[in-house]
Amino acid sequence: MKTTVLIFGILLAAPATVAAAPADETVAARFGLHPVSELPAAPGLDDYLGYAFVHNEALAAARAYEEAAVAQTAAAGVLPDPRLTWSEAVAPVETRVGPQERIFSLTQRIPWFGILGLERAVVADRAAGMSARTEAAVLAVLRETRSAYHEIAYLDGSLATAAGHLELLVQAEAVARSRYETGGGAYADVVKAQVEMARLEDRLLGLQDLRRPLVARLNAALGRPARTPAMPVARQGSTTVLDPDDLLERMLAANPELAVLAREADSQLKAGSLAGKRRYPDLNLGVNYIQVGAARNAGTPDSGKDAAFATLGISLPLWQGRYGAEVDAAAGRFRAAGYQRADLARRLEARLERAVYEHRDAGRRSALYRDTLLPKARQSLAAARAAYESGTAAFMDLVDAERVLLEFELALWRAEADLQISLATLEEIVAEPVAPHEEWKEDRHEK
């Protein structure tokens, strides 16, 4: 048993410390976040994050739990209330100096040495755990707000891009119809253009319908009604150079979910020591004051003189099995917290690896589409349009070139949204900024 406790003590040897400032303010300062009570007319991502920091109900609940836990520390580790009793004699006991009419007793229980300090330490560890839970809640809200924001920005960019291509198809259909009417083209070209227009219109309708649940998701993170309008603007960023080993080290040191379990283990370790100390007796100190009436015989010396007694007592912890069970229960919870922390660390590491991959992959895709494929696709479309107008290419070549350009532009929107969403996930896991946010800029793609 002692060996097991030592091993888990080593595993949990880096608990988070209680921050001097509230946990939410600590995270806000770390990420350069400024609380926002009311959104401006044209809010950016930082405004939305500041608004969620102030209005998100889950975060407000975490703050309330933290405040309650901190307040509870003031009530821990203090002496129990003294006990005052009053006894009235039904049949007064006669003594030489007079009848004993009533007794007042004041008793103070004093727990065994070290018990009060351990009680304070157990509650303090739990308060520190609640502080870490608040930090985790802040990070989750920031990640959810950023993810929802970039999903809507991706959707709006895709809608604008698809609408622009629909206009181009309308123009191409008009050209095909004009050539058919003048005998210079085939009716099949008109039909192909109309089919492609119908497909794109259906895609636009699907994207438009998707906006409502995405806005509801963002508003849920902001603590607003689901149908409140939102107009996020896409952020164009670059791939951050990531060192997985460094990120893992930072995660193990700063992730608040791991800190919660570390604090829980510390609390249970102290709770086991506390249960062990309850095997020893408590000390009871008291004073008894007896009121005495006047003696029956006049002239009796000290007639009616009250009496006072000092008392000393101890509790008798006879049922040792109960205390042993409490020690075993605390040891079991301590081991459980250690296993949970080890399991959580592995799952967070796997999530970290996935987020690193997604960030790198999104960066590669973004650079590929923006720097290579889109310029080529635009050149291909221009060449196909010129060839069709000159009669040296089929209409389907123009449609294919238009379709390829649309898919590449939509893929760029998706890659840049994934780049930002993966970064938000990384920063939630690591609990620290991973990229220099001030270098990001809000931008729209050129169509």
Summary of the structure (lengths in Angstrom):
residues: 447
radius of gyration: 37.1
end to end distance: 68.1
largest distance: 145.5
contacts: 1388
relative contact order: 0.15
helix: 65%
strand: 11%
